[in-house]
């Protein structure tokens, strides 16, 4: 594993701005989200990752983070535009979820999977019907249609 370091205040400010615009559920814990860099991107389709920070990590590090976003420095610094930085950071923020229990006001922290999975070539052929949802039990089957 290569070096890991905390992202700059500028990147944390970008994250906080995105939370303010698009993630009202994260507003209560925006200061408990840490963004870090690794030297190189892995082989994942989406560079970087988002995860919960375990209580063990917080104890060892004497911190109180709820979420950690890991970004690949090689791609971020050499292959991505400012807009792509925002898109990637926002993608990882959409994975982070905070739900408040209406009865106890306790906060529950979790990670969400992307809503759709698709191949762009298949979407070019079939449109949105070629997008599959990992939450299939909640969604209508994308292959069925009244237009068939």
N, C-alpha and C positions, 0 to 999 in steps of 0.2 A: 504494500500500500504506500502511495506517495504522500507528500506533505498535505496537510489540511490546515486551512486558516479561515478566520472570521472575515466575512465580506466587509467592505468599507461602509462608512456611515451613509454615503451616497446611495449605495445599493439597498441598505436598510430603509432609507427614506423613500426610495422607489417602491419597496415592498409595502411600506406604511400607506403611501398614496394609493396603491392598488387596493389595499384592504379598505380604505375609506371610500373608494369608488364602487367596488364590486363585491365586497365580502363583509356585510354588516355583522354576521355571526362571529367574525374574528376580531371585531373592534375591541372587545373586552380583553383580549389577550394579545393584542398586536405587539406589545413590548416583550412578550414571552415567545416570540417566533425568532429564531436565529437563522441567518443565512450564512453558509460556509462554502468554501471552494475546495475542490480536490484538483490535483494537477491535470489529470486527463479524464476524458469522457470514457465511459464504458461502451458496451455494444448495444445498449438499450435504444429503442426507437426514439424515445423522448430523452434527451440528455438530462442527467441529474436525477434527483429524487426528492421526495418529501416523506417525512416520517414523524411519528410521535417521539418525544424524548422521554425515555423511561425514568421512573423515579430513581433507579440506581444511578443513572448518568447524572441526574441532578444532585444526588447526594455526593458522589465522587467529585463533581465539578463545583459544588457549592453554588448551584444555579437554580432557577425555577422555570426553565423553558418548557413549553407545551409541545412545540413543533420545531423541526429542523428541516430546512431546505438546503440540499447539497447541489451545487452547480459545478460543472466542469470548466476549469479556468482556460484550458486550451481552446475549447470551442467559443466560450464567452469572449475571450480577448482577441481571437484571431479570425473567427468565422462568422460572427453574428453582428447584426446591426443593432442600433438602439431599440428599434421597434421589436426585433426578435428577442432582445433581452427582456423586454416587457411581457411579450407573449409567453416566453418560457417561465418567467417568474410567476405570472398570473396562472398559468397551467398548474404549477405546483401548489399555489395557494388554493385552487379549487379542490385539491385533494384533502385539504385540512378542514375539518368540520368541528363546530362547537354547537351543542344543543343544550338548552336549559330545561330542566325538569320543571314543569309548571306548578307542581305541588310543593317541591322542596327548594326550588331555585338553584339546585346543584347543577354544575356544568359537567357535561359529558364530552370528552374529546375523542375523535375518531378520524379515520382516514377513509376517503371515498375513492372508488374506481371511476375511470372515465365512463361517460354515458354511452358512447358509441365506439364501435370498432369497425373499420372498413378499409378496403383497398381502394385507392383513388381511381384506378382503372375500372373497377367494378362500379363505382359511383358514377363515373362518366357514362357507362352503359345504361345503368338502371336507376340512376338518381338516388334520392334518399332511401328508397326501398332496399338498397344494397348495404345500408348501415345497420349493424346489429347492436343490440343493447345487452350488456352483461346482466342487466336487471330484467331479464326476459319475463320473469313471472309477473312483473308489474306492467310490462309494456305489451302492446299488441304485436303479433308476429309481423315483422316487416315484409315478409314474402307474401302475405295474404292481402288481397285488395278487392274491393268491389268492382274495380275497373278491369279485372282479368277477362 
